[in-house]
Amino acid sequence: MNGWSPRALRLDDLEYDLPPELIAQTPIEPRDAARLLVYSRGDAVPEDRRVAELAALLRPGDVIVRNDTRVYAARTRFVRPTGGRLEILFLRPDADDTWEVLVRGRPVQGEALVHIDRQSGWEVRCEEKLGEGRWRVRSLAGDSVPVLLQRHGETPLPPYIHTALADSDRYQTVYAQHQGSAAAPTAGLHFTRRLEVELRAAGVTIEELTLHVGLGTFKPLTAETLSVRKLHSERFTIAARTWRHIAEARSEGRRVIAVGTTTVRTLEHLAAGGAAAVRGDALVGEVDLFIAPGWEFRAVDAIITNFHLPRTSLLALVMAFIGVGETQRLYRHAVAERYRFYSFGDATLLT
């Protein structure tokens, strides 16, 4: 079991001042034109670079691991019998053909909600209140929920993005394969096919796993979360050969570089002996790992990740990796240098 730092992390540690105009509203073009703040723990100052320079910043033998999940059109709008409108974010299916959803509004247990396009014939019944805005709902339509979301759903952009997205594929990574996420693994949005070619030519190996992003990734932290040290679980799959390649790289002294916090959490879950079942030639399971200062990293040597919202597990993970004070200084530097923040913003390379 990993220990904690002498002074436990506080919510106040996860706060910082950000001018609203630094919240990126649109993706940069091309993807790898984003800025890259390079920092190694213990360095005096960070280095201001570009994602397009990544191949020159890494070493032959390095192994990049990234999350190939694909975002689905998870956001929908429904109407209560009283006429009140609700926004529903479909998070994940359960084994009994129900879905865990996040509702913006106040439905009542047992209530049937009708999709805002009444001609769609789509109704859902609110079966169980799960807390924190989450419900378990059952679709009453003939078609499956994924099919209905494909017809009637919207790209689930974060609430801090107010500009409509001209191309929904810009909220997908170029290597997205397996559909199942309610939010994008945003560190991967910076990769291009050209950058992949350059990385492989530089002797860098690229591996992939799948973690479907849900509430565990983007739910703001509370004092209770800090005390129980667990997040909402998210489902992962990794090929057994991929896990072997990662273990071999570590044993040979080659660096494992995780693209995004979802990748970090999956690899660290497995390295710490977390539960995983064998299904065919893959390891599958669920991650509820909350990585905070005091965590002993066993699988990851470097992280490529975006700048994260205050009071989130993502920011706590960065603090675990490079230190609380160093993260705060790094973010102050990024603000002073006018980096772009959050999902469509710039990135960091942390070692």
C-alpha positions in Angstrom: 0.0 0.0 0.0 1.4 3.4 -1.0 2.0 5.9 1.8 1.0 9.6 2.0 3.2 12.6 2.5 3.7 13.9 6.1 1.2 16.6 5.5 -1.9 15.3 3.7 -3.1 17.0 0.6 -5.7 19.8 1.2 -8.3 21.1 -1.2 -6.6 24.5 -0.8 -3.4 23.0 -2.3 -5.4 22.3 -5.5 -6.5 25.9 -6.1 -4.8 28.5 -8.4 -5.7 31.7 -10.1 -6.4 31.5 -13.8 -7.5 34.4 -16.0 -10.7 33.2 -17.8 -9.2 34.2 -21.2 -6.6 31.5 -20.9 -9.2 28.8 -21.0 -8.9 27.5 -24.6 -12.2 27.6 -26.4 -11.1 26.1 -29.7 -8.5 23.5 -30.7 -5.2 24.8 -32.2 -4.3 23.9 -35.8 -2.4 21.8 -36.5 -2.7 19.7 -33.4 1.0 19.5 -32.6 1.4 23.3 -32.8 0.4 23.4 -29.1 3.0 24.6 -26.7 4.7 22.1 -24.5 6.0 23.1 -21.0 8.9 20.7 -20.3 9.9 20.2 -16.6 11.9 17.6 -14.7 11.4 17.4 -11.0 14.2 19.4 -9.2 14.9 21.7 -12.2 15.2 25.4 -11.4 13.1 26.5 -14.4 10.8 24.8 -17.0 11.5 24.9 -20.7 9.0 26.4 -23.2 8.8 24.2 -26.3 6.2 22.9 -28.8 4.5 19.5 -29.0 5.9 19.2 -32.6 9.4 19.0 -31.0 8.5 15.9 -29.0 10.6 13.5 -31.0 13.7 15.6 -30.3 12.9 15.7 -26.6 12.6 12.0 -26.1 15.3 9.2 -26.2 15.7 6.1 -28.4 14.1 3.2 -26.5 11.5 5.3 -24.8 8.0 3.8 -24.7 5.0 6.0 -25.1 1.7 4.6 -23.8 -1.6 6.3 -24.7 -5.3 5.8 -24.3 -7.1 4.8 -27.5 -10.7 5.3 -26.2 -13.2 7.0 -28.4 -15.7 9.6 -27.2 -19.4 8.9 -28.0 -22.1 11.5 -28.3 -23.0 11.2 -24.7 -24.9 14.4 -24.0 -28.7 14.5 -24.5 -31.7 16.5 -23.5 -35.0 15.2 -22.0 -38.2 16.7 -20.7 -40.0 15.8 -17.5 -43.8 15.2 -17.3 -44.0 18.6 -15.7 -42.4 20.2 -18.8 -39.1 20.9 -17.1 -36.0 20.3 -19.3 -33.0 18.1 -18.1 -29.6 17.5 -19.5 -28.3 13.9 -19.3 -24.8 12.7 -19.8 -24.7 8.9 -20.4 -21.7 7.6 -18.5 -21.6 3.8 -18.7 -23.9 0.8 -19.2 -24.6 -1.6 -16.4 -25.0 -5.4 -16.7 -28.8 -5.3 -16.4 -29.3 -3.0 -19.4 -29.5 0.1 -17.3 -27.2 3.1 -17.6 -25.4 5.2 -15.1 -26.0 8.9 -16.1 -25.2 12.3 -14.8 -28.3 14.6 -14.7 -28.4 18.3 -14.7 -31.8 18.9 -13.1 -34.0 17.3 -10.5 -36.0 14.3 -11.7 -38.0 12.1 -9.4 -37.5 8.3 -8.9 -39.8 6.3 -11.2 -40.4 9.3 -13.5 -40.3 8.7 -17.2 -38.5 11.3 -19.2 -39.1 12.0 -22.9 -36.4 13.0 -25.3 -36.7 16.7 -26.3 -37.3 15.5 -29.9 -40.6 13.8 -29.1 -40.8 12.2 -32.5 -37.8 10.2 -31.6 -39.9 7.9 -29.4 -37.1 7.8 -26.8 -38.0 7.6 -23.2 -36.0 6.7 -20.1 -37.2 5.8 -16.6 -35.3 7.1 -13.6 -34.9 3.9 -11.5 -32.4 4.8 -8.8 -30.8 7.9 -7.4 -27.0 7.3 -6.9 -26.0 10.7 -5.4 -23.9 13.6 -6.7 -26.3 14.1 -9.6 -25.9 10.5 -10.8 -28.9 8.3 -11.6 -29.5 4.8 -12.9 -31.9 4.9 -15.8 -33.5 2.4 -18.1 -34.2 3.2 -21.7 -37.7 2.3 -22.8 -37.1 2.6 -26.5 -36.7 -0.4 -28.9 -33.2 0.6 -30.1 -30.1 0.4 -28.0 -28.8 3.4 -26.1 -25.6 3.6 -28.3 -27.8 3.7 -31.4 -30.0 6.3 -30.0 -27.1 8.4 -28.9 -25.6 8.2 -32.4 -28.9 9.7 -33.7 -29.7 12.2 -31.0 -26.6 12.8 -28.8 -24.2 15.7 -28.8 -20.5 15.8 -28.4 -20.0 16.1 -24.6 -17.7 19.2 -24.5 -16.8 20.4 -21.0 -19.0 23.2 -19.6 -16.2 25.7 -19.6 -16.1 25.5 -23.5 -18.6 27.9 -24.8 -17.7 27.9 -28.5 -19.4 25.4 -30.8 -17.0 22.8 -32.3 -17.0 23.0 -36.1 -15.7 19.5 -36.4 -16.6 16.9 -33.8 -13.5 14.8 -34.7 -11.3 17.5 -33.1 -12.6 16.2 -29.7 -11.2 12.8 -30.7 -7.6 11.7 -30.8 -6.3 10.6 -34.3 -5.8 7.1 -32.9 -9.2 6.7 -31.2 -10.4 3.1 -31.6 -12.7 1.8 -29.0 -15.9 3.8 -28.3 -16.9 4.3 -24.7 -15.8 7.6 -23.2 -17.9 10.5 -22.0 -14.9 12.8 -22.2 -11.8 12.9 -24.3 -8.3 11.8 -23.0 -7.2 15.3 -23.9 -3.4 15.0 -23.7 -3.7 12.8 -26.8 -5.4 15.4 -28.8 -2.0 16.9 -29.6 -0.7 13.9 -31.6 -0.7 13.9 -35.4 0.2 11.1 -37.8 3.3 13.1 -38.8 4.4 13.3 -35.2 3.9 9.5 -34.8 6.2 8.9 -37.8 8.9 11.2 -36.3 8.7 9.5 -32.9 9.1 6.0 -34.4 12.0 7.3 -36.6 13.6 8.5 -33.4 13.5 5.0 -31.9 10.4 5.6 -29.7 7.9 2.8 -29.3 4.2 3.6 -29.2 1.8 1.3 -27.2 -1.9 1.7 -26.5 -4.4 0.7 -23.9 -8.1 1.6 -23.4 -9.6 3.3 -20.4 -13.2 4.7 -20.9 -13.2 8.1 -19.4 -16.1 8.7 -17.0 -16.9 10.5 -13.8 -13.8 9.3 -12.0 -11.6 11.5 -14.3 -13.5 14.8 -14.4 -15.5 14.9 -11.1 -14.2 17.7 -8.8 -12.7 16.5 -5.6 -14.3 17.0 -2.2 -12.9 16.6 1.4 -14.5 13.2 1.5 -12.7 12.0 -1.6 -9.4 13.1 -0.1 -10.1 11.1 3.0 -11.4 7.8 1.3 -8.8 8.0 -1.5 -11.0 6.5 -4.1 -12.6 7.8 -7.3 -15.6 6.5 -9.3 -14.4 3.4 -11.2 -13.6 3.4 -14.9 -13.2 0.4 -17.1 -9.9 -0.5 -18.8 -8.5 -3.0 -21.3 -4.8 -3.6 -22.1 -3.4 -6.3 -24.3 -1.3 -8.8 -22.3 1.6 -8.3 -24.8 1.5 -4.5 -24.3 1.8 -5.0 -20.5 4.7 -7.3 -21.1 6.4 -4.8 -23.4 6.0 -2.1 -20.7 7.4 -4.4 -18.0 10.4 -5.3 -20.3 11.1 -1.6 -21.0 11.2 -0.9 -17.2 13.5 -3.9 -16.5 15.9 -2.7 -19.2 16.0 0.8 -17.9 14.0 2.4 -20.7 11.5 5.1 -19.9 7.7 4.6 -19.9 6.0 7.9 -20.9 2.3 8.0 -20.2 0.1 10.2 -22.4 -2.6 11.5 -20.0 -3.6 10.9 -16.5 -6.0 8.1 -17.5 -3.0 6.1 -18.9 -1.0 6.8 -15.7 -3.8 5.5 -13.4 -4.2 2.3 -15.5 -0.5 1.5 -15.5 -0.1 2.3 -11.8 -3.1 0.3 -10.9 -1.6 -2.8 -12.6 1.9 -2.2 -11.3 0.6 -1.9 -7.7 -1.1 -5.3 -8.1 -4.6 -3.9 -8.8 -7.3 -6.3 -9.9 -7.4 -7.4 -13.5 -9.1 -10.4 -15.2 -7.7 -12.2 -18.2 -10.1 -12.1 -21.1 -8.6 -13.7 -24.2 -5.3 -12.1 -24.7 -6.1 -9.0 -22.7 -6.2 -7.8 -19.1 -9.5 -6.1 -18.2 -10.8 -4.4 -15.0 -11.8 -1.2 -13.3 -9.7 1.5 -11.9 -10.8 3.7 -8.9 -7.2 4.7 -8.0 -6.7 8.2 -6.5 -3.1 9.2 -7.0 -2.0 12.0 -4.6 1.3 13.1 -3.0 3.0 10.2 -1.3 2.2 7.8 -4.1 5.2 5.6 -5.1 5.2 5.5 -8.9 6.0 2.0 -10.1 5.2 2.1 -13.9 5.6 5.6 -15.2 8.8 7.6 -15.7 7.3 10.6 -17.5 3.9 12.1 -18.2 2.5 14.1 -21.1 -0.6 15.9 -19.9 -2.6 19.1 -20.3 -3.1 21.8 -17.6 -5.9 20.7 -15.3 -8.8 22.3 -13.5 -8.5 23.2 -9.8 -9.7 20.7 -7.2 -9.5 17.7 -9.5 -7.8 14.3 -9.2 -5.9 15.1 -12.3 -4.1 18.0 -10.7 -3.5 15.9 -7.5 -1.8 13.3 -9.7 0.5 15.9 -11.2 1.4 17.0 -7.7 2.1 13.4 -6.7 4.5 13.2 -9.7 6.6 16.4 -9.4 5.5 17.8 -5.9 2.9 20.2 -4.6 5.0 23.3 -4.5 6.7 22.6 -7.9 3.3 22.1 -9.5 2.1 25.4 -8.1 5.2 27.1 -9.4 4.8 25.5 -12.8 1.2 26.6 -13.1 2.2 30.2 -12.2 4.8 30.1 -14.9 2.2 28.8 -17.4 -0.2 31.6 -16.5 2.6 34.3 -16.7 3.6 33.0 -20.1 0.0 32.9 -21.4 -0.3 29.2 -22.0 -3.7 27.9 -23.0 -5.5 25.8 -20.4 -7.7 22.7 -20.2 -9.1 20.4 -22.9 -8.1 22.3 -26.0 -5.1 23.9 -24.3 -1.4 23.4 -24.3 0.5 20.5 -22.8 3.3 19.6 -20.3 6.1 17.0 -20.4 6.9 16.0 -16.9 9.8 13.7 -15.9 
